[in-house]
């Protein structure tokens, strides 16, 4: 596991603070893909938890489908099942 310096953490926070919600979502999704490819269970579970927490259930059926997908991905991650070749 790599630790980041306080300076790098501050830089990342400042970089992300200027992003639109859509850009932040893409950043989180990209982070999740990278975590899955590295088989980083801890980071991937954190990403999936953040995605679940950001769902707006007043928007109809789509958030419910995404919740089911994220929940499935969390279970697969916990079982250390990754589908990347």
C-alpha positions as CSV (number, residue, x, y, z in Angstrom):
1,X,0.0,0.0,0.0
2,X,1.3,3.4,-0.9
3,X,1.1,6.3,1.4
4,X,0.8,9.8,0.1
5,X,2.5,12.9,1.4
6,X,0.5,15.6,3.0
7,X,1.5,17.9,0.2
8,X,0.3,15.5,-2.5
9,X,-3.0,15.0,-0.6
10,X,-3.5,18.8,-0.5
11,X,-2.7,19.1,-4.2
12,X,-5.3,16.4,-5.0
13,X,-7.9,18.0,-2.8
14,X,-7.4,21.4,-4.6
15,X,-7.4,19.7,-8.0
16,X,-10.7,18.0,-7.3
17,X,-12.4,21.0,-5.6
18,X,-12.7,22.7,-9.0
19,X,-14.4,19.7,-10.8
20,X,-18.0,19.5,-11.8
21,X,-20.1,16.7,-10.4
22,X,-19.8,14.8,-13.7
23,X,-16.0,15.1,-13.6
24,X,-15.9,13.9,-10.0
25,X,-18.0,10.9,-11.0
26,X,-15.7,10.1,-13.8
27,X,-12.7,10.4,-11.5
28,X,-14.3,8.0,-9.0
29,X,-15.2,5.5,-11.7
30,X,-11.6,5.7,-13.2
31,X,-10.2,5.1,-9.7
32,X,-12.5,2.1,-9.3
33,X,-11.3,0.6,-12.6
34,X,-7.7,1.1,-11.7
35,X,-8.3,-0.5,-8.3
36,X,-10.0,-3.5,-9.9
37,X,-7.1,-4.0,-12.3
38,X,-4.6,-3.9,-9.5
39,X,-6.9,-6.1,-7.4
40,X,-6.9,-3.5,-4.7
41,X,-9.8,-4.7,-2.6
42,X,-9.7,-2.0,0.0
43,X,-9.7,0.9,-2.5
44,X,-12.3,-0.7,-4.8
45,X,-14.6,-1.4,-1.8
46,X,-14.2,2.3,-0.8
47,X,-15.0,3.5,-4.3
48,X,-18.1,1.3,-4.5
49,X,-19.3,2.5,-1.1
50,X,-18.9,6.1,-2.3
51,X,-20.8,5.4,-5.5
52,X,-23.6,3.8,-3.4
53,X,-23.7,6.7,-1.1
54,X,-24.1,9.1,-4.0
55,X,-27.2,7.5,-5.4
56,X,-30.4,9.6,-5.5
57,X,-33.3,7.3,-5.0
58,X,-35.8,9.9,-5.9
59,X,-34.7,9.6,-9.6
60,X,-36.7,6.4,-10.4
61,X,-35.5,2.9,-11.2
62,X,-32.0,3.7,-12.4
63,X,-30.5,4.3,-9.0
64,X,-32.0,1.0,-7.8
65,X,-30.3,-0.9,-10.7
66,X,-27.0,0.8,-9.9
67,X,-27.4,-0.1,-6.2
68,X,-27.8,-3.7,-7.2
69,X,-24.8,-3.6,-9.5
70,X,-22.6,-1.9,-6.9
71,X,-23.7,-4.3,-4.2
72,X,-22.9,-7.3,-6.5
73,X,-19.5,-5.7,-7.2
74,X,-18.8,-5.3,-3.5
75,X,-19.6,-9.0,-2.8
76,X,-17.4,-10.1,-5.7
77,X,-14.6,-7.9,-4.4
78,X,-14.9,-9.3,-0.9
79,X,-14.6,-12.8,-2.4
80,X,-11.5,-11.7,-4.3
81,X,-13.2,-12.4,-7.7
82,X,-11.9,-10.1,-10.3
83,X,-12.8,-10.6,-14.0
84,X,-9.8,-8.9,-15.6
85,X,-7.6,-11.1,-17.8
